[in-house]
């Protein structure tokens, strides 16, 4: 099935030094850009992470320190990546929890702020887990009818993800799975995450709530008002830049409300 697009959709996959979003680095990035007219173009680069690639990670993707020692760093290609993704939406396999947050971290280290509000994000894994409960290789076999070869090559995984999404749209009726980026981005979210890591979620009453730790379930704004040190603790902690950006916006919103409240009280007192 041809994807119904109003602007380019990028299927992205990263190979990395590990799975810790705030600290690990990209060593290979592959993006398949699908245009509204159906054209495709592929952009793949290997990246020098400027740190050692652990052996347990090498055993997964088979990319060694020697393989990337002469490759450019992410900072050296950051503007090329930035220009390539401009005006595009994204799709990936587990991308909302891993690939996109880690890409945001890499941009952050280069002083570049990735505005998530300018893009839609389709997580094909979440669609698959909601409908069939399996992995990428199993998804590929289930929907595409063949074995996934060369798994854990960034380009192979990105292409497999694209083929799985197209096959999912063919497999399920329009009433269940619409060929529409807005619908797919919303459907592929497992819950109403405010940040990609799901540290904060929106409840049915549009109240931002904390989704981890001792304050899980509590209103984030209420905690920030009653325990201002919570903001400092998170900003100094091992949380992703995307989570900290979301937290900062809400924090600034609460500070502005407090300032306006004090101003109104002062004006009332002066009258």
N, C-alpha and C positions, 0 to 999 in steps of 0.2 A: 504494500500500500504506500502510495506517495504521501509524504508528510504534508499536512496542511499548515503552511507557514506564512506569516506576514513579514517576517524578517529572518535573517540567518539563524540557524540553530547549530551550536557547536557541541559535538560529542567529544568529551574530554576524558583522558585517563592519564594518571601519573604513576611512575615508578619512583620510589623514594628510599631514603636511608632507613626508614622505620615507620611506625604507625602513630607516633606521638605528634599531633598536629602542631602544638606550639614550638617544638624543638627540632623536628626532623626536616630534611631538605629534599627537594626534587632532584632526581638524577636523570629522569627522562619524562618528557611531556609530549603527548600526541593529541592533536585536535583535528577532527574531521568536520569541516564547515559545510553544512547543507543549506543551499540557497532556496528561496521560495519557488524558483522555477525548476527545482530538482537537481541542479548542478551540485557537484561535490568537489571539494579540494582538501588535501591533507597536508598538515603542518606538523612535523615531528622533529624534535631536537633532543639530544642528550646534553646533560648539564653537569658541570663540575660542582659538587656540593660543598667543596672546600673543607671537607671532613671525611673521616674514615667511614666506609660502608660496612656495617657489621656482617660477619660471616653468615649469621642466621638469615639476614635479609638477602644476601647474595644467593643463598640456596633457593630462594623463591623466584627472583627475576633474573639471576645469572649475570648481573652487571657488576663488575668489579671496579676497584679503585683505578686500576690500569686502563680500563675501558673509557673512563671519563676524565683522566688526568689532563688531557690536552683539550678538553671541551670548554666552552665559555661558561662562566658562572651565570646564575640567574640574573644577577644585577646587569650583566653585560647584554643580556637579551630581553630584559624587562620591558623596554619600550617597544620592541618588536612584538612581544606577546600582547602588550597593552593595545597596540594599534590593531592587531589581528582580531581581538575579541570585542572591539568597540562596536556597539550597536547590535550585539548578538545576545541570544538566549543560550542556556546551557542544558545539556543532558549528560548523564553518566550513570555508572553502576556503583551505588553507595557514595555518590558524589556529594550529596548534601551533608554527609557526616565527615567525609574525608577529603576528597579531591579539591572541592571549592574552598573549604576552610584553610587547607594547607596552601593553596594558591594565594589566598588573601594574606596569609602570613608572609609569604615570599615577597609579595608586593609591598607589604608594610615595612619589611627590612630595607627596601629600596626607597622608602619615603613616599610611596604611592598608595593612596587610599582608594580601595575598591568599593564602589557604591553599589551595594546589593539591590537597592531599590530600582536600579536602572535595568535589571535583568530578571528573567524568569528562569526557574531551575527545576528541571524534571529529573527525578531520581528513579531510574528504571528498576533498580533493585526493590525499592519500596512498592512499586506497582506489582512487581513479580511476587514479593512476599505477601502482599495483600490477596493476590489471586491464586498463587501456586505454592509458596513457601519453599524456595530452593536457591541454589547458587548460580553464578554466571554460566559456568560450564553446563550445569543441568538445565538452566533456562535456555541456553543456545540449542541444546539437544532437543528439549521439549518443543520449543517454538519453531526452530529452523530445521529440525530433523536430521542433524548431523553432529559429529563430534567437533568440539572447539580445539583447534590445533594452535600451537605457539602461544598458549595462555601465558599471561604475565609478561608479554611484550606489550608495551603501552599502545602501540598502533593496532595490534591484533585485538586487544581487549576493547579499545574504543570502537573499532569497526564491528566487533561482535555485539557490543551494546546497541549500536545503531540498527543492526539487523534484527536484534531481539525486539526493539521497540516497534519497528515496522511490522514484524510478525505478530506482535501482541495486538496491534491495531487491526490486522487481518483476522486474527483468531477470535476476538471478542466483538460482539455487536456494538454498533454506535450508541445504543442505549446504555451500555455498560462502560465503554471506554471510548471517549470522543477523540477524534483526530483534531485536537485543538491544543495549542501550547498552554494557554491559561488553564484549561481543564486539567491537562496532564501534570502541570507544575503543582496545582492544588491537590490533585488526587495522589500524587507520589509522596506527599508529606505524610509521615506516620502520625503526627499530631500537630497541634498549632504552635510549632516552635517559633519563637521570636528571633533567636540566634540559631546558627546552623548546628551547634553542638547540643542544643536542646536544654541548656541550663535554665532558660526562661521560656515559659509557654503562656499562651493567651487562653483564658478560660471562656466558657460560653457567654459570659457577660462582658467580654473584652477587658478583663482585668489581668494585668501581667503578674504571673505567679512564678515563684522560685521552684525549680524542678529537681533539686538535689540537696543533700546535706540536711542539717538540723532544721532549716527553715522551709523544707519542701512543703509546698502547698500554700504557703503564706503569700500575701500580696507583696510584690517586690517594692512597690512605692511605700507601703506601710513600714517595711523593714528599714528602708533607707531613711524614713523620717524618724523612726524611733532608735535606730542603731546606725548612725552615720559612719561608724568605723567599718561597717560591712562593705561599703563602697571601696574604702582604702584597702581592705583585706583582699578583695577580688582584683583590684587593679594591680596589686603587687604580687598576686598569685600566679600559678602556672595555668592560666586560662588563655584561650585563643584570642587573637586580636579582634575577631568578629564579635565574640562575647563581650569583650571590654568596650567595644564601640557601642553596642546596643545598651549596655549598662550606663555608659557615659551620657547617652542621649536622654535616658530616663532620669538619671541623676540631675542633669542640667534642667530638665523640665520641672523637677521637684524644687530645685533651688530657685527657679524663676517664679514658681507659684508662691513660695515662701516670701520672696522679696516683694512681690505684688501685694501679698496679704499684709506685710508689715507697713507698706506704703499707705494702704487704705486705712489701717488703724491709726497711723500718724495723722492723716488728713482728717479723719473723724474727730480726733482728739483736738486738733487745731480749730475746728469749727465752733 
